[in-house]
């Protein structure tokens, strides 16, 4: 069920310049399982602020 949400987010982020800073930075988790090779821990602890130069 999470798959279609992840795909839609990637489509919008890839097509809309306003979201360019999020390209390649979307992590999806579900329950305690890993999703697309990303564990919940990796997603949570890998989250950080975006800094613009």
C-alpha positions in Angstrom: 0.0 0.0 0.0 2.9 2.4 0.7 4.4 1.8 -2.8 2.0 4.0 -4.7 2.5 6.9 -2.2 6.3 6.6 -2.6 6.0 6.5 -6.4 3.7 9.5 -6.5 6.0 11.5 -4.2 9.0 10.8 -6.5 7.0 11.8 -9.6 6.0 15.1 -8.1 9.5 15.9 -6.7 11.1 14.9 -10.0 8.8 17.1 -12.0 8.3 20.2 -9.9 11.3 22.6 -9.5 10.1 23.8 -6.2 11.0 20.4 -4.7 14.4 20.0 -6.4 16.2 20.0 -3.1 14.3 16.8 -2.1 15.3 14.8 -5.2 17.1 11.7 -4.1 16.3 12.3 -0.4 12.9 10.5 0.0 13.0 7.6 2.4 9.9 5.4 2.9 9.3 3.1 5.8 6.4 0.8 6.8 6.0 -0.9 10.1 9.2 -2.6 11.3 10.1 -3.8 7.8 12.7 -2.3 5.5 11.5 -0.8 2.3 13.6 -0.6 -0.8 16.7 -1.5 1.3 16.2 1.3 3.9 15.5 0.3 7.4 13.4 2.4 9.8 16.5 3.3 11.8 18.4 4.4 8.7 15.5 6.6 7.6 15.1 8.2 11.1 18.7 8.7 11.9 19.7 9.7 8.4 17.1 12.5 8.5 18.7 16.0 8.6 18.0 19.5 7.7 18.6 20.8 4.2 21.2 23.6 4.0 21.2 25.9 1.1 24.5 27.5 0.0 
